[in-house]
Amino acid sequence: MTLRFSDDGKVAHLTNGSVSYVIEVVLGRYLAHRYFGPAIRHWDGTGVVPPRKRGFALELIGGTVGEYCDDFPAECPVPDVGDYRLPQLVVRGSKLGVTHCEPAFESWEELPEKPELCGLPSTRAAAGEATTLHVTLLDAELGVRVHLLYTLFDGQDVMARSMRVENCGTQELEVLDAQSLSLELPAKGYDVLTLYGRHECEANISRVPIRHGIQTSESTEGLSSPQHHPFMALLDPDATVDAGEVVAVHLFYSGSHVERCEQDEYGNVRLQAGINPRTFSWRLAPGSSFQTPEAILCHSDEGLSGMAQAFHWLYREHLMPARWAHRQRPVLFNSWEAMYYDTTYDKIEAQAKLAASMGAELYALDDGWFRWDASSNTAMGDWTCNPRKFPGGIDSVEQLVHGLGMRFGLWFEPEVISRRSHLFERHPDWALQVPGYEARVGRHTYLLDMGRPDVQDYLIETLDCWLAGHAIDYVKWDMNRTMSDSFSAMLPPERQGELQHRHILGTYRVLREVTRRHPDVLFEGCSSGGGRFDPGILAYVGQNWTSDNTDAADRTRIQWGYGLLYPPVAMGAHVSIVPNHQTGRTISLDTRFQVARQLNLGYELDVTKLTDEERDEIADQIAAYKADRAWMAEADLRLLATPNDNYVMWESVAPDRSRAMVMVFQRERSVLDAQGRFQLRGLDEASDYRIEETGQVAGGDTLARVGICVPLMQDDYEAVTYHLLRV
Ligand code: GLA
């Protein structure tokens, strides 16, 4: 891995031998983007658009005729300087009250290690695992120094980017927009791929051609949201699952965000990601700094699957808590769909005993244990066990579950407060609400003002007390409320624009502190399913609940969408009852298992209502899951191209390529059955593999090039799993 500066000091070239990133100082002041893509040996300037004379454009200061501002490939674009495209940074000075800012190149250096970003989640890298370029730009008149960080990792085509804005002058500044990165891409056609959705329907793929103008994907909800995942990819229009060029950005942020691209009148494209400026502003006193979240840039020459591989690798090796990134997960039974809010000791006892007899290893008591009744109306924020439901307290459940040889888990939703709670009686000002207006409720709750240090301290101490004082092995950390009524009693009027970001910083502090104090507890992030599933959260938790939709057919699509970004070990999937509670669909127990076993397996159903045969089948499923679990926890997920949309295919390959597991899911029994082939990926092409279910032996090269036929399946919503073993 190298960072090279040209002899004349004008060009910086960061490369890991696989990908290159090149920037150049132009006319002694402008920082130009030159290249991001497959590695080159050196930058020779052949890609620089030559000066050409045209009307109606402003010239670069100090440039020659024909060098203009409006198509200059700015590495850190700002407004009001003749570049009318999306800015990365908008700052207003208090002296003049204008947003004119001209950060000019000041310096660059290689950093010995990757710096942590103050208060924000970011990738980690030990010495030798990454190279970081630190560039500073300075507007001495305004008193703004911009710090740009570029970290290239050894091994994959991913780069971490972020920006810090420092007030190095004497006047107060207001940051109105600070994107984590801005990337210039050459003029050509692209498709724009984003993930959109809603509750119970996360991670759908939107792929549309780029057009002139701006295309955005954004959340203003105060959370990353299922509506618009903080991710955007620009693809070659011909790119497929396993071929073609993809440039993608994924933002490490759990609050309101924006990903946007703009194609200008010449066809050039600018791609950005960052905090959403629609719900953000930040006052910057002299001497202080504003740090943006980190964003990851990825370049793939192998289509979406290549992109997925790069993200999976990065998140496992450099983002997720290290102790969970490769660790086998216990088979989980969860009380939610079994009894919803109506939890009692007796019910849990009946469930837990049966779960243990089937091979469960972790029993999680979900919502309900602290509620005043069997509804969602009360008690969020108090976090005291209801003694009418659990006369022996949580200790009795914990002892019961541990006595059955399982680990014990408990559900919390720390960031909200019920209108009917003791906490709200004591601290009504801890809830977000605008004076003079009635605040909205969502599931009878308000959002806590997470930017307040006293609220953060209360949550840290409350959760710490629970985890230190009880033998809790797993916590489901839920968050089911979008942001509204945004006023903080702690902030002066001129700082209310900071509320959303302070809220997220406060949430991160609580998450960071609680997970740091209890590293052995497995935390599962959740937000009405995948409502706040983002890399920011993944920096603290071992896994995330993928969706409240447990229907196996819908799950194949949702899991595929998230599989573009997250490794299976970071996601949970549960087998639930039929007819399914979300869709009403009935799918066989076998298919429900085939789909759930691809991720961290759980069961979420009333086991007392199952027949003996069903319980036996589940016991067999759990045994089969455990047989594969050790290598599956390390496996690489390979997204496979399908012959048509009737099928979803999912392949996991052991790191040493000695084995693989392939699931083929069929939506409908159709006349297309078995008319298609699919090719496997990631196998050792020089070896032969036996498909255990069919006994067939085939070469890794044959499986990769010829592929195998779609298996014949008799019913709608059927799945077949193949185990491949190197012979
Ligand atoms: C959210 C979660 C569910 C469950 C409920 C409990 O909806 O996504 O899994 O925990 O909250 O209220």
Residues whose N, C-alpha, C, O or C-beta is under 5 A from the ligand:
A	BS01	GLA	W336 D366 D367 C526 S527 S528 G529 D548
